[in-house]
Amino acid sequence: MLAKTIRTALFASALTVSSLAHAESVKIGFITTLTTPAAVIGEDMKNSVELALEHLDHKMGGRDVELIMEDDGFKPDVGKQKADKLVKQDNVDFVAGFIWSHVLLASANSVLKADKFLISANAGPSKIAGKRCHKNFFSTSWQNDQTPMAMGEHLNKQGVQSLYIMAPNYAAGKDMVAGVEKTFNGEVKGKDLTKWGADAQLDFSAELAKARSSGADALFVFYPGKAGGAFIKQYQQAGLRDEMPLYTVFTVDSIGLPKFQQGKLEGVLGSKMTQQWSPDMDNPANQKFVADYLKKHDKYPSFYGAQAYDSIMLIASAVKAVGGKLDDQDAVRAALKAADFASVRGKYTYGNNHMPIQNFYLREVVADADGRWTTKIVDTVYENHQDPYAADCTM
């Protein structure tokens, strides 16, 4: 009987030591793309996450932060494997990141069924905003449709009567097309959904020829990462700038602009896109983020980086609000939903599906005081905009 009591006491002691060891740090898993050509986006997010942790002195709620960075290789199955590893092997408290909608959709259940919190720093597929919404899922970006919806409104203001649409054939590409079609009042003269993935289509000559012959007033495209650079170069080489004005979402950004400038693709200057953030936003959190990123990396951060930075700051605000006690999930969830932190986009709130309710702006490509190409806000398209799928969320 005595031996059994001693064994029980030792086992309880071991559990206590294990719990205390875990309580010493906040464990965050961050999944992004760090290989393949899409790594240019993942690197920007990684840089911004590291900067956020520097600004926090690597502490949240008085606890040290352990960051585990994982590469999804631009593949849904790999993303799911990394999510499984983070929740089962590493036992993280939060999983954040995710550039790609198809990777997020493949990985989400691994995190949510393990009762962990999932913070998307970019991907915002319609399914997870609507019927597949979940109490432990939060976004620091947007729902995919919202940014192109804002562009559709701008096209209406500009009096554009007809449009040719191009996007990659995957979840986000389809959402982008659906978004602009929701709000654009004119005629869609044609539409191409091109091959995506590790061997994504990068030659758009046939599609550009179809766009030209369609007679459309303007061209709307969504091509992130390397595909965006390839498209812009071919669009300019085709001589379409004066014939068919280009409107984009997630194609012209701070990742691609230095390369466009180096390649002397002057057609990008003056081009417009919609977004919920811009480097010139005049609030203290954004000024610090942009200035420190410029100083450290000698280039502007992109919206991917801004959202990744916010994902860390959102987590930090929740950990602080609960005094570092993460075992009370209801309290952590309420603290995340409060979004009580200084976002680089300014104050925003969460809807019932935990997607941000926020402003969307029209941005223009300009040269800054030092001659570097960047973007500035020229108009507010939406104020406190909620995504259209929130009505399908039963939370």
N, C-alpha and C positions, 0 to 999 in steps of 0.2 A: 504493500500500500504506500509506504514511504517512497519507494523507488518510482512508483507511478506518479506521485505528487511532485517529485523532483523533476521527472521528465516533462510533466505538464508545465511546471514553472519555467524550465529552460526553454520549452517551445514558445511559451508566451513571451519570454524575454527576447527570444530571437525575432519574433514577429514585431515587437516593439522597436527593436534596433533597426529592422528592415523598414518599418514605417517611418521612423525618424530620418533614416538615410534618404528615403524618397522625398520626405518633406523638406529636405534641405535645399532642393532645387525645383524650379518650375521647368518641366520638360516640354519642349516644343519641337515637333517634327515639321519640316518645311519641304514640300515636294514641288519641284520645278524641273525645267529642262536644262541640263548642263552639258549635254553632248548633242551632236547633229547640228546643222546650221541654225536651228531654232535656239541654240544655246545663247545667242546674243540677247534674247529676251530674258532667259533665266539668269544670266549674269547680272543684268540690271536689277532684277528682283533680289538676287543674293546680295549685291552691293548695298541695296537699300535696307534690307533686313539687318545686315551687319551695322549699318549706320544707326538704325533705330536702337539697337542694343547698346551701341556706344553712347548714344544720348541718354539712355537709361542707366548707364554705368553697369550694365549687365545684371541688373536687379529688378525684381518686380515684387511689390508688397513685402519688402525686406528679405526676400529670398533670392538666391543666385539663379541665373537662367542657364539651362543647358539646351543648346540648339543642335538639332540633328538634321543636316541638310541631305536630301535624297534626290537623285536624278531619275526622272521617269522615262528618259530616252525618247520622248515624243510618242510613246506607245501606251495605249490603255491597259494592256495586260501587265506591263512593267510597272505602271503607276499603281495598279491594284496590289501587286506584290510588295511594293515599297510601303503602301498604306498598311498592309497586313503586318509587315515587319515592325513598323513604328508602334502599332497598338498592341501587338502580341509579344514581341521580343523586347522592345525598348520601353514599353508601358508609358508612352508620352501622355501628357495632360491635354494637349491641343495638337491638332494637325492643321496646318495652314498651307497656302500656296495655290498651285494648280493654274496653269496658263490656259490649258485646252479643255473645252467642254466635254469632249468624248473621254478624256482621261479622268476628269472629275466624276462623270456619270458612272464610269467603271469602278471607281475607287470609293465612292461615297458610303456604300453599305458597309464596307470593311471598317470604316471609322465609326459610323453612327450606330451600328449594331453592337459595337464594343462599348457604347455609352461614353464615347469621347466627343469633344467639341471639334467641329470642322469649320474652319474659317477660309472661305475662298477669297483669294487676293486678286483674282481676275475672272475666271470662267463664271458665267451666269446663265446656264441653259434654262430654257423655259420649263422643262420638266421639274427641275428642283425648285423653281420659283412657284410652281403651281401644285399639281397633284402629288408630287413627291417631296413637298416641303417637309421640314423636320425641325423639331424644337431645338436640336443641338447644332443646326446649320446656320451660319451667319456669313454675310458677304461684306467685303470692304470695297467692292467695285460697283456693280450695276447688274441688272438683268440684261441679257444680250440684246433684246429688241430695243431697249430705250435709246441708245446712242444713234442708231439709224432712224428711229422714229423722230428724233430731234432734227436729223438731216432732212427727212421728208418735209417737215414743217418749214425748214429754211428754203428748200426748193420751191415750195408753194409761194413763199414770200418773194422769191426771185422771179416768179412768173414762168418757171420752167414747165413746158407743156408735155414733154415726152422724155423718156429715160431708157437707157440700155443698162442692164444690171449684170455684174460679174462678181462671183464669190467662190470660194472653195467648197467642195461638196462634203461637208461634215456638219455636226450639230450646230456649232456657232455660225457657220456660213449660212445655213438655212434660217437661223434666227435673225441674222442681219438682213437677209432678203425680206423675211416676213415683216421686220420692223419698218423698213422704208416703205414697203407696200401698204402698211397700215395707215400711214399718214399722207403719202404723196397722192395728190389729187389728179395728176396727169395720167398719160398713157404709158405703159411699159411696152416698148417696141420689141424688146428681146431680152433673153436671160440665159446666162451660161453658168453652170456649176461645174467647176474644174476639179481634177484629181487632187487629192490631199493626202497628207501622211508623210512618212520618211522619204518617199519618192514623189513628192508633190510636183505637179506640173509647173514649169517655170518659163515655158515658151507660150506666149499669148498672141502670137501673130495671127493665127486663124480667127480667134475671138475678136481681136481688134478690127480685123477686116470686116467681120460680120457687124460689129458695132457701127463702123463707118457707113456701111451700105444700108443700115436700118433706117437712117434718116432721123434718128433721135436727136433731141436738142442737147442732151448732156449724157455723161457716163457716170454711173455710181459703182464703186468697187469697195470690197473688203478683202484685203490681202495682208495679213500680218507677217512680220519677220522678213526673211530672205525673199519670199515671194513678192512682198511689197516693193522692195528695191528693184527686182527684176521687172515688175509690171511698170513702174514709173519710168524706168529707162526705155522700155519698149514703146510706151505711150508717147514719150517725147520724140523718139526716133521715127515714129509713124507720122509725125507732124500733125497730131490731132488737137494740139493745145488751142489753136484759134478756131478750129472747126467744131470741136465737141468738148466743152469745158468739163473738167474732172472734179467730182465730189467724192470724198472718201471717208471711211471710218476705220480706225485702227490700222492704217496703212502708212500715213505720213506722221512720224513721231520723232522723239528725240533720239531714238536708236538709229533710225535711217537717215536723219537730216545731215549728220556729219559726212556720211558717204555720198549723199546726193550733192552736197556742197563740194566735196573733193572731186566728184565726177562732173562738176559744172552743169548740173541739171537745173538750169535757171527756171525752167517751167514750174518748179515746185514753189518758188517764191510767189506769195500772193494766193496760193491755193488754200482752200478752206475745208475744215472738218469739224465735227461736233465731238464734245467730250465733257466730262464732269469735273475735270481738273486741268490746270495749265501751269507751267513754271512761273508765270508772272502773277499768280494769285496773291493778293495783298493781305496776308495774315501772318502773324509771328511764327507759327509752326511751319508754314510753307517756306517763308523766307529763310529760316534756319536750315530746313531740310535741303533746299536748293543750293544755298550758299555753301554748305558743308560738303554736299555731293560734288559741286563744281570744284571746290578746293581739293578734294581727295581724288577725283577721277578725271578732272580737266574736261568735263562734258556735262551737259544737262541730264538730269534723270528723266525717264519717260513716265507715262501714266502707269505703266506696269510697276515701276519702282515706287511711285507715290502710293499705290494701293497696297503694295507689299509692306511699305513703311507703316502705313495705317493699320495693317493687320497686327503688327507687333504692338503698336500703341493701344489698339483696342483690347488685346489680351492683357496688357499691362494694367489698363484701367480696371478691368474686371478683377484681376488678382489683388490689386490694391484695395478695391472696394470690399472684398471679403476678408481682408486682413491676412491674405496668403493661405487661407483655409479652403482648399479646393475640393474637399470631400462633400461639401454642401452644394450639389449640382444646381439646385433651384436658385440659390443665391448667386452662383456664378452666371447662370443663364440670365437672370434679371439684370445683373451688372453689365453683361455683354449687350443686352437689348437697350440699356440706357445710353450706350455710346457716349459716355461722359469723359471725353478726351478731346484734345485739341487736334482735330483732323487737319491734314494739309489742304483739304478742299473747303474748310470751314465747317460749321456745325451742320450735322445732318441727323435724321431720325430713322428708326427702323419701322417698316411695315409689318403686318401680321405674318408675312412669309420670311421675315428677317433679311429682306433686301433693302438697301438704303433708299430713303425718300430724300431727293436732293435736286439741286439745280443742274441743268445741262447748258453748255455754252457753245457758241460758234467761235472757233479759233482760226487764226490766219498765220501762215508762215511768213516770218519777217527776219531781218538781220538785227542782232542786238548791237549795243554800243561798241562792242569789240569786233563786229563783223560776223559773228557766229550765227548760223541759222537756228531759229527757235520758233516758238509760237506765242501769240498773244491773244487774249480774249477780245473780241470785237462786238459781241452781242450775247444776250441771255435768251435762249430759246424756250426753256422750261424753268419754272420755279417749283420747287418741292414736288417733283414728279414721281408718281408711283407706277411701277410696272403693271402691264395689263394682265398678268397671270396671278396676281395676288388674290383675285376673286375666286380662283380655283383651289386656293390653299385653305384647308379646314382648321388650321390652328386658331 
